[in-house]
């Protein structure tokens, strides 16, 4: 029975060591997933911070756009007022309609803006430049006709001055709109990047929890086997103590029996050997 218990104890020790090693491996793996998760969370934070910076910059551009639009509108109103006065004088002098002049100016501005912001093939850009040149010639002719009248010329210069200032603000608006769109695109890309990284971070966290759970389970099994080992040690030690006690008891009984026999021989006058005398002496110590 003792051998069976000791054999079982050896198996428990092996199992305990096995789960201890497994616990160490799972904890190590969980630590790696934890480090990766923390690193990814750091990258998420960086991406979001960049997105916020682009958002703030975009808001600043939007404020500039609103300011430039307001100034452009103010100059447009002044230009329109002077163009209206020019129109009155034109009617008196039977000159070509200033409205047609203004429409032509707007058409030229639209085509020039298209040339600046659109990506065109060489052929289309060539045709666009030719069209702008043609309209410019027509515009210059109308402008010279309007400049014949001195008063009208002064009004026209004012109108053109305001319109030129308005066009300048318009260009700034277009530029800031472009920058605002760029910031918006970059902001959106940063948020998308944060979402992509977050998916990886969530997966790393899931694996961390899964591995940590396995480590905890291995730890519980390890503790369970340690408790079993203590129980086996207690039983085995108790059994060994009992065996020792039983062996001592049997030795004492045998020694007492032999001593009794020697003593009987001694009483009957038989000669005792040195060994018999020593055994008799030991038995007396046992009987104390």
C-alpha positions as CSV (number, residue, x, y, z in Angstrom):
1,X,0.0,0.0,0.0
2,X,2.8,2.4,0.8
3,X,4.4,1.8,-2.6
4,X,1.1,2.5,-4.3
5,X,0.8,5.7,-2.3
6,X,4.3,6.8,-3.1
7,X,3.8,6.0,-6.8
8,X,0.6,8.0,-6.8
9,X,2.5,10.9,-5.0
10,X,5.1,10.9,-7.8
11,X,2.3,11.2,-10.4
12,X,0.8,14.1,-8.5
13,X,4.3,15.8,-8.4
14,X,4.6,15.4,-12.1
15,X,1.1,16.8,-12.7
16,X,1.8,19.8,-10.4
17,X,5.0,20.6,-12.2
18,X,3.2,20.3,-15.5
19,X,0.5,22.8,-14.6
20,X,3.1,25.0,-13.0
21,X,5.0,25.1,-16.3
22,X,1.8,25.7,-18.2
23,X,0.9,28.5,-15.9
24,X,4.3,30.1,-16.6
25,X,3.9,29.7,-20.4
26,X,0.4,31.2,-20.4
27,X,1.4,34.1,-18.2
28,X,4.3,34.8,-20.5
29,X,2.0,34.7,-23.5
30,X,-0.6,36.9,-21.8
31,X,2.1,39.4,-21.0
32,X,3.0,39.6,-24.7
33,X,-0.6,40.2,-25.7
34,X,-0.9,42.8,-22.9
35,X,2.2,44.6,-24.2
36,X,0.9,44.5,-27.8
37,X,-2.5,45.8,-26.7
38,X,-0.9,48.7,-24.8
39,X,1.3,49.5,-27.8
40,X,-1.7,49.5,-30.1
41,X,-3.7,51.6,-27.7
42,X,-0.9,54.1,-27.7
43,X,-1.0,54.3,-31.5
44,X,-4.8,54.7,-31.3
45,X,-4.3,57.7,-29.0
46,X,-1.7,59.2,-31.3
47,X,-4.0,58.8,-34.4
48,X,-6.9,60.4,-32.5
49,X,-4.7,63.3,-31.3
50,X,-3.6,63.9,-35.0
51,X,-7.2,63.8,-36.0
52,X,-8.1,66.4,-33.4
53,X,-5.3,68.6,-34.6
54,X,-6.6,68.4,-38.2
55,X,-10.1,69.0,-36.9
56,X,-8.9,72.1,-35.1
57,X,-6.9,73.3,-38.1
58,X,-10.0,72.7,-40.3
59,X,-12.1,74.8,-37.9
60,X,-9.6,77.6,-38.2
61,X,-9.8,77.5,-42.0
62,X,-13.6,77.5,-41.8
63,X,-13.4,80.7,-39.7
64,X,-11.1,82.3,-42.3
65,X,-13.4,81.1,-45.0
66,X,-16.4,82.8,-43.3
67,X,-14.4,86.0,-42.8
68,X,-13.2,86.1,-46.4
69,X,-16.7,85.4,-47.7
70,X,-18.1,88.2,-45.6
71,X,-15.5,90.6,-47.0
72,X,-16.0,89.3,-50.5
73,X,-19.8,89.8,-50.2
74,X,-19.2,93.4,-49.0
75,X,-17.0,94.2,-52.0
76,X,-19.5,92.5,-54.3
77,X,-22.3,94.8,-53.0
78,X,-20.2,97.9,-53.6
79,X,-19.2,96.6,-57.1
80,X,-22.8,95.9,-57.9
81,X,-23.8,99.4,-56.8
82,X,-21.2,101.0,-59.1
83,X,-22.1,98.7,-62.0
84,X,-25.7,99.7,-61.6
85,X,-24.7,103.4,-61.9
86,X,-22.6,102.5,-64.9
87,X,-25.7,100.8,-66.4
88,X,-27.8,104.0,-66.0
89,X,-25.1,106.0,-67.9
90,X,-24.8,103.3,-70.5
91,X,-28.5,103.6,-71.3
92,X,-28.1,107.3,-71.8
93,X,-25.2,106.8,-74.2
94,X,-26.8,103.7,-75.8
95,X,-23.8,101.5,-74.9
96,X,-23.7,97.7,-74.7
97,X,-25.4,96.3,-71.6
98,X,-23.2,96.3,-68.5
99,X,-25.0,93.1,-67.6
100,X,-23.5,91.4,-70.6
101,X,-20.2,92.8,-69.5
102,X,-20.6,91.5,-66.0
103,X,-21.8,88.0,-67.2
104,X,-18.8,87.9,-69.5
105,X,-16.5,88.7,-66.5
106,X,-18.1,86.0,-64.4
107,X,-17.8,83.5,-67.2
108,X,-14.1,84.2,-67.5
109,X,-13.6,83.9,-63.8
110,X,-15.4,80.6,-63.8
111,X,-13.3,79.2,-66.6
112,X,-10.1,80.4,-64.9
113,X,-11.1,78.8,-61.6
114,X,-11.9,75.6,-63.5
115,X,-8.4,75.7,-65.0
116,X,-6.9,76.0,-61.5
117,X,-8.7,73.4,-59.6
118,X,-9.6,70.7,-62.1
119,X,-7.3,68.0,-63.4
120,X,-7.6,68.2,-67.2
121,X,-6.0,66.4,-70.1
122,X,-3.6,68.4,-72.3
123,X,-6.2,68.6,-75.1
124,X,-9.0,69.8,-72.8
125,X,-6.8,72.3,-71.1
126,X,-5.7,73.6,-74.5
127,X,-9.3,74.2,-75.5
128,X,-10.1,75.8,-72.2
129,X,-7.2,78.2,-72.5
130,X,-8.3,79.1,-76.1
131,X,-11.8,79.8,-74.9
132,X,-10.5,82.0,-72.0
133,X,-8.3,83.9,-74.5
134,X,-11.3,84.5,-76.8
135,X,-13.5,85.7,-74.0
136,X,-10.7,88.0,-72.8
137,X,-10.5,89.7,-76.2
138,X,-14.3,90.3,-76.1
139,X,-14.1,91.5,-72.5
140,X,-11.3,94.0,-73.4
141,X,-13.3,95.3,-76.3
142,X,-16.4,95.9,-74.1
143,X,-14.2,97.5,-71.4
144,X,-12.7,100.0,-73.9
145,X,-16.2,100.9,-75.1
146,X,-17.3,101.6,-71.6
147,X,-14.2,103.7,-70.9
148,X,-15.1,106.3,-73.5
149,X,-17.3,108.1,-71.1
150,X,-15.2,109.8,-68.3
151,X,-17.8,109.6,-65.5
152,X,-18.7,106.1,-66.6
153,X,-15.0,105.3,-66.7
154,X,-14.6,106.4,-63.1
155,X,-17.6,104.4,-61.9
156,X,-16.3,101.4,-63.9
157,X,-12.9,101.7,-62.3
158,X,-14.5,101.8,-58.8
159,X,-16.6,98.8,-59.7
160,X,-13.6,97.0,-61.1
161,X,-11.5,97.9,-58.1
162,X,-14.2,96.4,-55.8
163,X,-14.6,93.4,-58.1
164,X,-10.9,92.9,-58.1
165,X,-10.8,93.0,-54.3
166,X,-13.7,90.6,-54.3
167,X,-11.9,88.3,-56.7
168,X,-8.9,88.3,-54.4
169,X,-11.0,87.3,-51.4
170,X,-12.7,84.7,-53.7
171,X,-9.3,83.2,-54.5
172,X,-8.5,83.1,-50.8
173,X,-11.8,81.4,-50.1
174,X,-11.1,78.8,-52.8
175,X,-7.6,78.2,-51.3
176,X,-8.9,77.9,-47.7
177,X,-11.7,75.6,-48.9
178,X,-9.1,73.4,-50.5
179,X,-7.0,73.4,-47.3
180,X,-10.1,72.8,-45.2
181,X,-11.0,69.8,-47.4
182,X,-7.4,68.4,-47.1
183,X,-7.6,68.7,-43.3
184,X,-11.0,67.0,-43.3
185,X,-9.7,64.1,-45.5
186,X,-6.6,63.8,-43.2
187,X,-8.8,63.9,-40.1
188,X,-11.1,61.2,-41.5
189,X,-8.1,59.1,-42.5
190,X,-6.7,59.4,-38.9
191,X,-10.0,58.3,-37.4
192,X,-10.1,55.3,-39.9
193,X,-6.6,54.4,-38.9
194,X,-7.6,54.6,-35.3
195,X,-10.5,52.2,-36.0
196,X,-8.2,49.8,-37.9
197,X,-5.7,49.8,-35.0
198,X,-8.6,49.5,-32.5
199,X,-9.7,46.3,-34.1
200,X,-6.2,44.8,-33.6
201,X,-6.0,46.1,-30.1
202,X,-9.4,44.6,-29.3
203,X,-8.2,41.3,-30.7
204,X,-5.0,41.5,-28.7
205,X,-7.1,42.2,-25.6
206,X,-9.4,39.3,-26.3
207,X,-6.4,37.0,-26.6
208,X,-4.9,38.4,-23.5
209,X,-8.1,37.6,-21.5
210,X,-8.3,34.2,-23.1
211,X,-4.7,33.4,-22.3
212,X,-4.9,34.9,-18.8
213,X,-8.0,32.7,-18.1
214,X,-6.0,29.6,-19.2
215,X,-3.1,30.7,-16.9
216,X,-5.6,31.1,-14.0
217,X,-7.1,27.7,-14.7
218,X,-3.6,26.2,-14.8
219,X,-2.8,27.9,-11.5
220,X,-5.9,26.5,-9.9
221,X,-5.0,23.0,-11.1
222,X,-1.5,23.5,-9.8
223,X,-2.8,24.6,-6.3
224,X,-5.2,21.6,-6.4
225,X,-2.4,19.1,-6.9
226,X,-0.3,20.8,-4.2
227,X,-3.1,20.3,-1.8
228,X,-3.4,16.6,-2.9
229,X,0.3,16.3,-2.4
230,X,0.0,17.6,1.1
231,X,-2.7,15.1,1.8
232,X,-0.7,12.3,0.4
233,X,2.4,13.4,2.4
234,X,0.3,13.4,5.6
235,X,-1.0,9.9,4.9
236,X,2.3,8.5,3.8
237,X,4.2,10.0,6.8
238,X,1.5,8.6,9.1
239,X,1.8,5.2,7.5
240,X,5.6,5.2,7.7
241,X,5.4,6.3,11.4
242,X,3.0,3.4,12.1
243,X,5.2,0.9,10.3
244,X,8.2,2.1,12.4
245,X,6.2,1.9,15.6
246,X,5.0,-1.6,14.7
247,X,8.5,-2.7,13.8
248,X,9.8,-1.5,17.1
249,X,7.0,-3.2,19.0
250,X,7.8,-6.5,17.3
251,X,11.5,-6.1,18.0
252,X,10.7,-5.5,21.7
253,X,8.4,-8.6,21.8
254,X,11.0,-10.8,20.2
255,X,13.8,-9.4,22.4
256,X,11.7,-10.0,25.5
257,X,11.0,-13.6,24.5
258,X,14.6,-14.4,23.9
259,X,15.6,-12.6,27.1
260,X,13.1,-14.7,29.0
261,X,14.5,-17.9,27.5
262,X,18.1,-16.9,28.4
263,X,16.9,-16.0,31.9
264,X,15.3,-19.5,32.3
265,X,18.6,-21.1,31.2
266,X,20.4,-18.9,33.7
267,X,18.1,-20.1,36.5
268,X,18.6,-23.7,35.6
269,X,22.4,-23.1,35.9
270,X,23.3,-23.3,32.3
271,X,26.3,-21.4,31.1
272,X,25.5,-18.2,29.2
273,X,27.5,-16.8,26.3
274,X,28.7,-13.2,26.2
275,X,26.1,-12.6,23.5
276,X,23.4,-14.0,25.8
277,X,24.5,-11.7,28.6
278,X,24.4,-8.6,26.3
279,X,21.0,-9.5,25.0
280,X,19.8,-10.0,28.6
281,X,21.2,-6.6,29.5
282,X,19.5,-4.9,26.5
283,X,16.2,-6.5,27.3
284,X,16.3,-5.0,30.8
285,X,16.7,-1.6,29.3
286,X,13.7,-2.2,27.1
287,X,11.7,-3.2,30.1
288,X,12.3,0.1,31.9
